[in-house]
Amino acid sequence: MSEYPIIVTDQDISRLRGLLGGRGSSHDQHHLLQLQSELENAVILPSDEVPVGVITIDSRVRVVDLDSGKRSVLTIVLPNDADIAERRVSVLAPIGTALLGFCAGDDVEWPTPFGTRRLHIEHVMQPHQVAAAQRVRVSRKAPHNSPGVQ
């Protein structure tokens, strides 16, 4: 749990409340309670007012493990969109709940059965930035037709 309120978009809070209202499986109960506790004190802002670098749902995040030094890039998603092979982590997973609402430059930690995990958030791409980067990649792959060239 954070020492200060996390920042959550108005759209994300609506989706998260839907998850909390659904009650999920018994496997998810701990994460739902943890998430609910964070949301009770959250600062809720319209998406276009969330500061750059805040982790929201669908943000791509680069973190470094403060104990091992290992760097990882992952995307925080809703549970149905989670896919560990694609590095898409559910907001209900311990790491997803721990990162939501924090900012680039923050250190986060949370308990696990194997001890406390500690991560430093190096970089955050918010959903609109991720979408823009994907559009650029697609346009670079598309063939370009130049006028007058056959």
Contacts in CASP RR format, 6 or more apart in sequence:
PFRMAT RR
TARGET T0000
AUTHOR 0000-0000-0000
METHOD contacts of the structure
MODEL  1
MSEYPIIVTDQDISRLRGLLGGRGSSHDQHHLLQLQSELENAVILPSDEV
PVGVITIDSRVRVVDLDSGKRSVLTIVLPNDADIAERRVSVLAPIGTALL
GFCAGDDVEWPTPFGTRRLHIEHVMQPHQVAAAQRVRVSRKAPHNSPGVQ
1 34 0 8 1.000
1 37 0 8 1.000
1 38 0 8 1.000
2 38 0 8 1.000
2 102 0 8 1.000
2 108 0 8 1.000
5 41 0 8 1.000
5 42 0 8 1.000
5 43 0 8 1.000
6 38 0 8 1.000
6 41 0 8 1.000
6 42 0 8 1.000
6 43 0 8 1.000
6 100 0 8 1.000
6 101 0 8 1.000
6 102 0 8 1.000
7 42 0 8 1.000
7 43 0 8 1.000
7 45 0 8 1.000
7 50 0 8 1.000
7 51 0 8 1.000
7 54 0 8 1.000
7 101 0 8 1.000
7 103 0 8 1.000
8 16 0 8 1.000
8 39 0 8 1.000
8 42 0 8 1.000
8 43 0 8 1.000
8 44 0 8 1.000
8 45 0 8 1.000
8 56 0 8 1.000
8 100 0 8 1.000
8 101 0 8 1.000
9 44 0 8 1.000
9 45 0 8 1.000
9 46 0 8 1.000
9 47 0 8 1.000
9 50 0 8 1.000
9 56 0 8 1.000
9 57 0 8 1.000
10 44 0 8 1.000
10 45 0 8 1.000
10 46 0 8 1.000
10 47 0 8 1.000
11 47 0 8 1.000
12 56 0 8 1.000
12 57 0 8 1.000
12 100 0 8 1.000
13 39 0 8 1.000
13 42 0 8 1.000
13 44 0 8 1.000
15 57 0 8 1.000
15 78 0 8 1.000
16 35 0 8 1.000
16 39 0 8 1.000
16 57 0 8 1.000
16 91 0 8 1.000
17 39 0 8 1.000
19 32 0 8 1.000
19 35 0 8 1.000
19 78 0 8 1.000
19 79 0 8 1.000
19 91 0 8 1.000
19 92 0 8 1.000
20 32 0 8 1.000
20 35 0 8 1.000
20 36 0 8 1.000
20 39 0 8 1.000
23 29 0 8 1.000
23 32 0 8 1.000
24 32 0 8 1.000
28 79 0 8 1.000
28 92 0 8 1.000
31 92 0 8 1.000
31 93 0 8 1.000
31 94 0 8 1.000
31 97 0 8 1.000
32 92 0 8 1.000
34 97 0 8 1.000
35 91 0 8 1.000
35 92 0 8 1.000
35 97 0 8 1.000
35 100 0 8 1.000
38 97 0 8 1.000
38 100 0 8 1.000
42 101 0 8 1.000
47 56 0 8 1.000
50 56 0 8 1.000
50 126 0 8 1.000
51 103 0 8 1.000
52 124 0 8 1.000
52 126 0 8 1.000
53 59 0 8 1.000
53 103 0 8 1.000
53 104 0 8 1.000
53 124 0 8 1.000
53 126 0 8 1.000
54 101 0 8 1.000
54 102 0 8 1.000
54 103 0 8 1.000
54 124 0 8 1.000
54 126 0 8 1.000
55 61 0 8 1.000
55 76 0 8 1.000
55 99 0 8 1.000
55 100 0 8 1.000
55 101 0 8 1.000
55 102 0 8 1.000
55 103 0 8 1.000
55 121 0 8 1.000
55 124 0 8 1.000
56 76 0 8 1.000
56 100 0 8 1.000
56 101 0 8 1.000
56 126 0 8 1.000
56 127 0 8 1.000
57 76 0 8 1.000
57 77 0 8 1.000
57 78 0 8 1.000
57 91 0 8 1.000
57 100 0 8 1.000
57 127 0 8 1.000
58 75 0 8 1.000
58 76 0 8 1.000
58 77 0 8 1.000
58 126 0 8 1.000
58 127 0 8 1.000
58 130 0 8 1.000
59 75 0 8 1.000
59 76 0 8 1.000
59 124 0 8 1.000
59 125 0 8 1.000
59 126 0 8 1.000
59 127 0 8 1.000
59 130 0 8 1.000
60 73 0 8 1.000
60 74 0 8 1.000
60 75 0 8 1.000
60 124 0 8 1.000
60 125 0 8 1.000
60 130 0 8 1.000
61 73 0 8 1.000
61 74 0 8 1.000
61 75 0 8 1.000
61 76 0 8 1.000
61 99 0 8 1.000
61 121 0 8 1.000
61 123 0 8 1.000
61 124 0 8 1.000
61 125 0 8 1.000
62 71 0 8 1.000
62 72 0 8 1.000
62 73 0 8 1.000
62 121 0 8 1.000
62 122 0 8 1.000
62 123 0 8 1.000
62 124 0 8 1.000
63 71 0 8 1.000
63 72 0 8 1.000
63 73 0 8 1.000
63 74 0 8 1.000
63 99 0 8 1.000
63 119 0 8 1.000
63 120 0 8 1.000
63 121 0 8 1.000
63 122 0 8 1.000
64 70 0 8 1.000
64 71 0 8 1.000
64 72 0 8 1.000
64 119 0 8 1.000
64 120 0 8 1.000
64 122 0 8 1.000
65 71 0 8 1.000
65 72 0 8 1.000
65 117 0 8 1.000
65 118 0 8 1.000
65 119 0 8 1.000
66 107 0 8 1.000
66 118 0 8 1.000
66 119 0 8 1.000
66 120 0 8 1.000
67 117 0 8 1.000
67 118 0 8 1.000
71 122 0 8 1.000
72 87 0 8 1.000
73 87 0 8 1.000
74 87 0 8 1.000
74 88 0 8 1.000
74 89 0 8 1.000
74 95 0 8 1.000
75 86 0 8 1.000
75 87 0 8 1.000
75 88 0 8 1.000
75 89 0 8 1.000
75 130 0 8 1.000
76 89 0 8 1.000
76 91 0 8 1.000
76 96 0 8 1.000
76 99 0 8 1.000
76 100 0 8 1.000
77 88 0 8 1.000
77 89 0 8 1.000
77 90 0 8 1.000
77 91 0 8 1.000
78 90 0 8 1.000
78 91 0 8 1.000
79 90 0 8 1.000
79 91 0 8 1.000
79 92 0 8 1.000
81 88 0 8 1.000
81 90 0 8 1.000
82 88 0 8 1.000
82 89 0 8 1.000
82 90 0 8 1.000
82 93 0 8 1.000
89 95 0 8 1.000
89 96 0 8 1.000
90 96 0 8 1.000
91 97 0 8 1.000
91 100 0 8 1.000
94 110 0 8 1.000
94 112 0 8 1.000
94 117 0 8 1.000
95 110 0 8 1.000
95 117 0 8 1.000
95 119 0 8 1.000
97 110 0 8 1.000
98 108 0 8 1.000
98 109 0 8 1.000
98 110 0 8 1.000
98 117 0 8 1.000
98 119 0 8 1.000
99 108 0 8 1.000
99 119 0 8 1.000
99 121 0 8 1.000
102 108 0 8 1.000
102 121 0 8 1.000
103 121 0 8 1.000
103 124 0 8 1.000
104 121 0 8 1.000
104 122 0 8 1.000
104 123 0 8 1.000
104 124 0 8 1.000
105 120 0 8 1.000
105 121 0 8 1.000
105 122 0 8 1.000
106 120 0 8 1.000
106 121 0 8 1.000
107 118 0 8 1.000
107 119 0 8 1.000
107 120 0 8 1.000
107 121 0 8 1.000
108 118 0 8 1.000
108 119 0 8 1.000
108 121 0 8 1.000
109 116 0 8 1.000
109 117 0 8 1.000
109 118 0 8 1.000
109 119 0 8 1.000
110 116 0 8 1.000
110 117 0 8 1.000
111 117 0 8 1.000
125 133 0 8 1.000
END
